[in-house]
Amino acid sequence: MDYRGPLSGIRVVDFSWIVAGPQATRILADFGAQVIRVEYEGRIDSIRMGNPSPGSASGSPNASGMFNNLNRNKLSITLNAVHPMGLELVKRLISVSDVVIENFRAHVMESWGLGYEEMAKIRPDIIYVAMSGFGHTGRHKMYSTWGPTAQALSGLTYMSGLPGVPSAGWGYSYMDHTAGYYGAAAILMALHHRERTGEGQFIDISQVECGMVLTGPAILDYSVNGRPYRRPGNPPGNHSTHPATAPHSTYRCAGEDRWIAISVFTDTQWAALCQAMGNPAWCREERFASRTARVEHQAELDHLVGEWTAHQDARELTHRLQALEVPAGLVQNARDRVEDDPQLRYRQFYPELDHPELGPHKFEGLPVHLSETPGSLRQAAPLLGQDTDVVLREILGLSDAEVAELAEAAVF
Amino acid sequence: MNPRQTVGPLTGLRVVELADEKLQYCGKLFADLGADVIKIEQPGGDPARRIGPFYGGVPHPDRSIPFWYDNTSKRGITLNLAASDAQRLFRSLIQRSDVLLEARPPGYLPGLGLGYEELSQEHPRLVMTSLTPFGQHGPWKDLKISELVSMALGGPMASCGYDDHSVPPVRGGGGQGWHVAGHYAFLGTMMAVLRRQASGRGQWVDCSIHEALSCTTEGAAVAAMYEQKPVIRQTGRHATVTPSAPSQIQCADGRYVAGVGWLRVTDATWEQLVAWLGRDGMAMDLGDPRYRDVAVRAAEAGHIGEVLEAYCLTHTAEEVFRGAQALGLTWGLVRSPYEVVHDPHSQDRGYTVRVEHEDLGQSFQYPGAPYVFGVSPWGVRRRAPHVGEHNEEVYCGELGLPKERLTLLAEYGAI
């Protein structure tokens, strides 16, 4: 492997599982860090077993497309960390690593005898990132989350949907991605700090708090102005309250469940939209003559624009409106993006990698492009334990006899 | 602990931010961790200052609440990049900096002779990050977006909304399109900063909002890549290839619990769940041994859901949330953003910070950090800058410009 990335030379001991932790280490691995997943069959990452890819062997821990996409470029070793000999190996691994990351409940690592204090004894400048639901302090530290829980508790669900009806929330674990982004960001900053000072540190990340920082203006509007978020007309859904403007929504197009988002902010964009609609008489009515008037008559306006879009092809209309410099875009489902998006195709955003059990598949690419040291997709996700032998012998320097003794004791 | 006296992990890093509404959150991530972030705005202030809500409800460039939040800990100067003297000032500021964050359209800065090629010739260690809707190249690079349009094209919106498909998909709220982009811009920039420590050279980081959102849709992309199927949006829960049971349930106080799931629990947890409902005599028939079989629970999901709904309707959401978490169930509670700030657990963790607005004679409670660093803490160093607040400090104090010259520049609109 001759790839050299900005994180080449950084070794990460990765106890993380499900989505949030693996999202963090995916970013590190894509940019060259050596990420070693520490797994154990008795405590398997449920993503390995979930949503097996069509046609794959049933019961295989290596058949999940979700796992493959999240864990490319990583190594996998199997090791029972609660076995005394396994724990000893984990400690040896930490002694030659830069970063330890996990996303268990708050007490798990401590219960293994692997709290930060213990790690720092083994490796004084270790960077240890714990990503839990509620953080490692506070009265609810033993509570747990998955994406939808964190979204609900942080206020993000409450802010998502239409006014006057229950929340629509998020149709996926947005907070698993985002907690992962903050996990990776914290590691990069801690590495920067270590370069300057020689110090490692413990970083405590709460998934709920990661969501809370994304609602800042809503919190401030309350603490500054005492104004609650849910009120007539809010949450805005697809409308725009700040700035108040219209038309600004998502409109039905021709075909099954096809939609286009249109955002008009200026009179020039409004004139261009009217032109695209063929300048019907209603466009010239007083009630739509200014931005303020359009906001005031938003419901009627949405209805009229929607009547027009309902007969148009969403993709074709996107290009027609964009040619007139009106911000507009079809609501792309994932197939649209993977198969029909000319920009993502041009940018080669879905590269293919071969996997020993799943065969060749597309993977999500990287949205940041470093001119001198780009990230890369080098290999598919590891089979369970595929790198145990290499890591034990080449990184930890174990002899054949030692490996045999560990195998005998069922440590992996 | 006074956060102003602490030293963040990015102390010593100088960042110039030529941002807009889309990129300013990324600058905040640098500033609150100790970097010296100098925000350059057009004379009169960035258009982001015109976005409300405002302090007291009255529009004012120094009183936009989203601007306050996204620009904590930064210094602010004004500069009209199109003025020729301005470019010399910009270049000397860049010379003294480590990172340039910018969100101008592709080709704009090169058109002024201020592209990466020119700037890096004078300053090879510069890390320059350009955040644009679609990246620097490609057939869509000049398309116009809003946050709504970015969420539509990038994919998050297709997965979000209601079971009722006569209602359009609804984007998740709070301006998350810009946040996702800002997170990736931050990560890419930090990678280049770390690389520079070894190589001594900077580089250009091209970050696409469309791509950032396109890899923030979880299972939707996987379903497309492995099953060639779209996922179907559902109220308050994951969009899936095949529909799933509701997971957002209304409680006695009218509020909702969320993330309600029981299908995948272990047999032991199932027993505890039934015992919990049974304490109020509301387990119905769920104590029947046949429910110990996970296949039966799956087949009876509708009925089990009804039993839980009845339980929820006689208990507050907070009671249900705490009761379920005590059993180890990862259920949540739909809380408002400010409610969670006052949650005792958040208070135990000292989550919020008070930020002084000495100009208003007040201080306000701001959200805290997404990470708690053991030795190099996060902290809000100061409130967001007023328009041109640090012009004299930066131009005269640091770049050595005589004060008369500053006055002159202001007169012909360069600052």
Interface residues (C-beta under 8 A of the other chain):
Chain A: G5 P6 L7 V19 I27 F31 N51 S53 P54 G65 M66 N69 Y116 G133 F134 G135 T137 G138 R139 H140 K141 Y143 S144 T145 W146 G147 P148 T149 A150 Q151 A152 L153 S154 G155 L156 T157 Y158 M159 S160 G161 L162 V165 P166 S167 A168 G169 W170 G171 Y172 S173 Y174 D176 H177 T178 A179 Y181 Y182 A184 A185 A186 L188 M189 A190 L191 H192 H193 E195 R196 E199 Q201 F202 I203 D204 I205 S206 V208 E209 C210 M212 V213 L214 T215 G216 P217 A218 I219 L220 D221 Y222 S223 V224 N225 R227 P228 Y229 R230 P235 P236 G237 N238 S240 H242 P243 H248 S249 T250 Y251 R252 D257 W259 I260 A261 I262 S263 F265 Q322 E325 V326 P327 A328 G329 L330 V331 Q332 N333 A334 R335 R337 V338 E339 D341 P342 Q343 L344 Y346 R347 F349 Y350 H361 K362 F363 E364 G365 L366 P367 V368 H369 L370 S371 E372 T373 G375
Chain B: P9 L10 G12 L13 L29 L33 R50 I51 G52 P53 Y55 G56 G57 I65 P66 W68 Y69 D70 Y116 F134 G135 H137 G138 P139 W140 K141 L143 K144 I145 S146 L148 V149 S150 M151 A152 L153 G154 G155 P156 M157 A158 S159 C160 G161 Y162 H165 V167 P168 P169 V170 R171 G172 G173 G174 G175 Q176 H179 V180 H183 Y184 A185 F186 L187 G188 M190 M191 A192 V193 L194 R195 Q197 S199 R201 Q203 W204 V205 D206 C207 S208 H210 E211 A212 S214 C215 T216 T217 E218 G219 A220 A221 V222 A223 A224 M225 Y226 E227 Q228 K229 P230 V231 R233 Q234 T235 G236 R237 H238 A239 S247 Q248 Q250 Y256 V257 A258 G259 Q325 G328 T330 W331 G332 L333 V334 R335 S336 P337 Y338 E339 V340 V341 P344 H345 S346 D348 R349 Y351 F364 Q365 Y366 P367 G368 A369 P370 Y371 V372 F373 G374 V375 S376
